[in-house]
Amino acid sequence: MTNFLYCILFFFTLFHVPFFSLFSTENKKDSLPEEILFGIPAKVDQSISRQGFSLGYSYKYRQAVWVSYTLTEEKVKNDIVKRRPSFRIDPAIKFAPVRPKDYTGTGYDKGHLAPAADMAWSVLSMKNSFYMSNISPQIPGCNRGIWKRVEKTVRQWAVKEKKLCIITGPVFHNTNKLLPNTAIPIPTAFYKVVLDMTPPMKMIGFLIPNAASKKRVFAFAVPVDKVEEVTKYDFFSALDDEIENKIEKECNILQWTN
């Protein structure tokens, strides 16, 4: 909604609470990250902003329910980090942080939400992407197959469109399935919504089942409105209402492929 950020600022001013207390920021910047300025998708237990991305963490699901970041042509082409760091406990998580060994022997991959390949423009951003707060249980055939292909497609778009804002996360729908020997729920699917920030602005969404698939990437493309319906989140709410309402209804694949 257009007045989303103004309402938040008014609330924190009224009660004399620093607006930046909403977020744990490790890079000590003087302003909120750009991706947050487009709106916070959903209320969470803990919000964290680091170099590379911001995330909203759920203690119930023990993983991020949204991860937001910007991806530019420059970042994609500045692929300087070749060595992948190891997965690590996130020291910023205040309650029952997930450990890498929680996934050992489960048959599930440690699936990145903010992709490591999207963070290869910086040693620190790559390192940040390997915190377990950025990880979700993925079927190997999904993580190494269709999910990887969607991520690659988005990187190609970042080069073509120059600048994208991306929000991604898990979907939990009528499931009580847990990662073996843990209390970590397994998502039934994953979503990804993409905003092209260079005029003319456009959006597209994806809903990917947590399963192997040989289908083409665009078989899972949907309007962002559909992703909002499934997740109950409000993406890019700080955009002008007229623009937001118009482009969230669209899923014009030709706009992205031409």
C-alpha positions as CSV (number, residue, x, y, z in Angstrom):
1,M,0.0,0.0,0.0
2,T,1.2,3.5,-0.8
3,N,1.1,4.7,2.8
4,F,2.7,1.6,4.3
5,L,6.0,3.0,5.3
6,Y,4.5,6.3,6.4
7,C,2.3,4.5,8.9
8,I,5.2,2.6,10.3
9,L,7.3,5.7,10.7
10,F,4.4,7.5,12.4
11,F,4.0,4.6,14.8
12,F,7.6,4.5,15.8
13,T,7.7,8.3,16.1
14,L,4.6,8.3,18.3
15,F,6.1,5.8,20.7
16,H,9.7,7.0,20.5
17,V,11.0,3.7,19.2
18,P,13.8,3.8,16.6
19,F,12.6,2.6,13.2
20,F,15.8,0.7,12.7
21,S,15.1,-1.5,15.7
22,L,12.9,-3.5,13.3
23,F,16.0,-5.0,11.9
24,S,19.3,-6.6,13.0
25,T,21.8,-4.9,10.7
26,E,25.3,-6.3,10.7
27,N,26.8,-3.8,8.2
28,K,25.8,-0.7,10.4
29,K,24.5,1.3,7.4
30,D,22.8,4.6,8.0
31,S,19.7,3.7,6.0
32,L,17.6,0.6,5.4
33,P,18.6,-1.7,2.5
34,E,17.0,-0.8,-0.8
35,E,14.9,-4.1,-1.0
36,I,13.2,-3.2,2.3
37,L,12.1,0.2,1.0
38,F,9.7,-1.6,-1.4
39,G,7.8,-3.0,1.6
40,I,8.0,-5.8,4.1
41,P,6.0,-8.9,2.8
42,A,4.9,-10.2,6.2
43,K,5.2,-9.9,9.9
44,V,7.9,-12.2,11.3
45,D,9.5,-13.2,14.6
46,Q,12.9,-11.7,13.6
47,S,14.1,-9.5,10.7
48,I,17.8,-9.5,9.7
49,S,19.5,-7.3,7.1
50,R,23.0,-8.1,5.9
51,Q,25.2,-7.3,3.0
52,G,23.5,-9.0,0.1
53,F,19.9,-9.5,1.3
54,S,17.3,-9.1,4.1
55,L,15.2,-11.8,5.6
56,G,12.2,-12.4,7.8
57,Y,12.7,-15.4,10.1
58,S,10.0,-17.6,11.7
59,Y,10.6,-19.4,14.9
60,K,7.7,-21.7,14.2
61,Y,9.1,-22.8,10.8
62,R,12.7,-22.4,11.9
63,Q,13.6,-20.8,8.6
64,A,13.1,-17.6,6.7
65,V,9.6,-17.2,5.3
66,W,10.8,-14.4,3.0
67,V,14.2,-13.3,1.7
68,S,14.5,-10.1,-0.3
69,Y,17.4,-8.7,-2.3
70,T,18.2,-6.6,-5.4
71,L,20.1,-8.1,-8.3
72,T,21.8,-6.0,-10.9
73,E,23.6,-6.6,-14.2
74,E,26.8,-5.4,-12.4
75,K,26.4,-7.9,-9.6
76,V,25.8,-10.8,-11.9
77,K,28.8,-10.0,-14.2
78,N,31.1,-9.3,-11.2
79,D,31.3,-13.0,-10.4
80,I,34.4,-12.8,-8.3
81,V,33.9,-15.4,-5.5
82,K,34.6,-18.9,-6.7
83,R,35.1,-20.7,-3.5
84,R,32.0,-21.7,-1.6
85,P,32.1,-21.3,2.2
86,S,30.7,-23.9,4.6
87,F,27.2,-23.8,6.0
88,R,27.1,-22.2,9.5
89,I,24.7,-21.6,12.4
90,D,23.4,-18.0,12.2
91,P,24.5,-16.3,15.5
92,A,21.8,-13.6,15.0
93,I,18.9,-16.1,15.5
94,K,17.7,-15.7,19.0
95,F,15.7,-18.9,19.4
96,A,16.8,-22.5,18.6
97,P,19.0,-21.8,15.6
98,V,19.2,-24.5,13.0
99,R,22.5,-26.4,12.7
100,P,24.1,-27.7,9.5
101,K,24.1,-31.2,11.0
102,D,20.4,-31.1,11.4
103,Y,20.2,-31.9,7.7
104,T,22.7,-34.8,7.8
105,G,21.3,-38.1,6.6
106,T,17.8,-36.7,6.1
107,G,17.7,-37.0,2.3
108,Y,17.0,-33.3,1.9
109,D,19.3,-30.6,0.5
110,K,20.2,-27.4,2.3
111,G,18.4,-25.3,-0.2
112,H,19.4,-21.6,-0.5
113,L,16.7,-19.0,-0.6
114,A,18.9,-16.1,-1.6
115,P,21.1,-18.1,-4.1
116,A,24.8,-18.3,-3.5
117,A,25.4,-17.6,-7.2
118,D,23.5,-14.3,-6.8
119,M,25.8,-13.4,-4.0
120,A,29.1,-14.1,-5.8
121,W,29.8,-10.4,-6.3
122,S,31.2,-10.1,-2.8
123,V,33.1,-12.4,-0.4
124,L,30.9,-11.2,2.5
125,S,27.5,-11.5,0.7
126,M,28.5,-15.0,-0.4
127,K,29.5,-15.9,3.2
128,N,26.2,-14.5,4.5
129,S,24.2,-16.7,2.1
130,F,25.6,-19.8,3.9
131,Y,24.0,-19.0,7.2
132,M,21.4,-21.6,8.0
133,S,18.7,-18.8,8.4
134,N,18.9,-18.6,4.5
135,I,18.4,-22.3,4.1
136,S,15.2,-24.4,3.6
137,P,14.7,-28.2,3.2
138,Q,14.5,-29.0,-0.5
139,I,14.1,-32.3,-2.3
140,P,17.4,-32.8,-4.2
141,G,15.6,-33.0,-7.5
142,C,14.0,-29.7,-6.9
143,N,17.1,-27.9,-5.5
144,R,19.4,-29.2,-8.3
145,G,16.7,-29.1,-11.0
146,I,13.8,-26.8,-11.5
147,W,14.7,-24.4,-8.6
148,K,18.2,-24.1,-10.0
149,R,16.8,-23.4,-13.5
150,V,14.5,-20.7,-12.2
151,E,17.5,-19.0,-10.4
152,K,19.5,-19.1,-13.5
153,T,16.7,-17.6,-15.5
154,V,16.4,-14.7,-13.0
155,R,20.1,-14.0,-13.3
156,Q,19.7,-13.8,-17.1
157,W,16.9,-11.3,-16.6
158,A,19.0,-9.2,-14.2
159,V,21.5,-8.7,-17.0
160,K,18.8,-8.0,-19.6
161,E,16.7,-5.7,-17.4
162,K,19.6,-4.1,-15.5
163,K,18.0,-4.2,-12.0
164,L,15.6,-6.5,-10.3
165,C,14.1,-6.8,-6.8
166,I,13.5,-10.4,-5.8
167,I,11.6,-12.0,-2.9
168,T,11.6,-15.7,-2.3
169,G,10.7,-18.2,0.4
170,P,8.9,-21.5,1.3
171,V,5.3,-22.3,1.2
172,F,3.6,-24.5,3.9
173,H,0.2,-25.8,2.9
174,N,-1.7,-28.5,4.9
175,T,1.5,-30.3,5.9
176,N,2.9,-31.5,9.2
177,K,5.9,-33.2,7.7
178,L,9.2,-32.5,9.5
179,L,12.8,-33.0,8.5
180,P,13.7,-36.4,10.1
181,N,14.8,-36.2,13.7
182,T,14.1,-32.5,13.9
183,A,11.3,-30.0,14.5
184,I,12.0,-28.3,11.1
185,P,8.9,-28.2,8.9
186,I,9.4,-29.2,5.2
187,P,7.9,-26.8,2.7
188,T,5.4,-28.1,0.2
189,A,6.5,-25.6,-2.4
190,F,8.6,-22.4,-2.9
191,Y,7.7,-19.0,-4.3
192,K,9.7,-16.4,-6.1
193,V,8.5,-13.0,-7.1
194,V,10.4,-10.7,-9.3
195,L,10.0,-6.9,-9.8
196,D,11.7,-5.3,-12.8
197,M,12.8,-1.9,-11.4
198,T,13.7,-0.3,-14.7
199,P,10.8,1.4,-16.6
200,P,8.4,0.1,-17.7
201,M,8.1,-1.8,-14.4
202,K,6.8,-5.3,-14.5
203,M,6.3,-8.3,-12.2
204,I,6.2,-12.1,-12.4
205,G,5.8,-14.8,-9.9
206,F,6.7,-18.5,-9.6
207,L,5.2,-21.3,-7.5
208,I,7.5,-24.3,-7.5
209,P,6.5,-27.6,-5.8
210,N,9.1,-29.1,-3.5
211,A,9.6,-32.0,-5.9
212,A,11.7,-33.0,-8.9
213,S,10.3,-31.7,-12.2
214,K,11.4,-31.8,-15.9
215,K,8.9,-29.1,-16.8
216,R,10.1,-25.8,-18.3
217,V,10.6,-22.8,-16.1
218,F,7.6,-20.9,-17.4
219,A,5.2,-23.8,-16.6
220,F,5.4,-22.5,-13.0
221,A,5.0,-18.8,-13.8
222,V,2.0,-17.0,-12.2
223,P,0.9,-13.5,-11.5
224,V,2.2,-12.1,-8.3
225,D,-1.4,-11.8,-7.1
226,K,-1.5,-15.6,-7.2
227,V,1.6,-15.9,-5.0
228,E,0.0,-13.4,-2.5
229,E,-3.2,-15.5,-2.5
230,V,-1.2,-18.7,-1.6
231,T,1.1,-17.1,0.9
232,K,-1.2,-14.4,2.4
233,Y,1.8,-12.0,2.0
234,D,1.7,-8.5,0.5
235,F,4.7,-8.0,-1.9
236,F,6.1,-4.6,-2.9
237,S,3.4,-2.9,-0.8
238,A,5.3,0.4,-0.8
239,L,4.8,0.9,-4.6
240,D,2.1,3.3,-5.8
241,D,-1.2,1.5,-5.4
242,E,-2.2,2.0,-9.1
243,I,1.1,0.6,-10.4
244,E,1.2,-2.2,-7.9
245,N,-2.4,-3.4,-8.6
246,K,-1.9,-3.3,-12.3
247,I,1.4,-5.2,-12.6
248,E,0.6,-7.7,-9.9
249,K,-2.2,-9.0,-12.0
250,E,0.0,-9.6,-15.1
251,C,2.0,-12.6,-16.1
252,N,3.1,-11.7,-19.6
253,I,5.9,-14.2,-20.3
254,L,6.7,-12.4,-23.6
255,Q,7.7,-9.3,-21.7
256,W,10.4,-11.3,-20.0
257,T,11.6,-13.4,-23.0
258,N,11.7,-10.9,-25.8
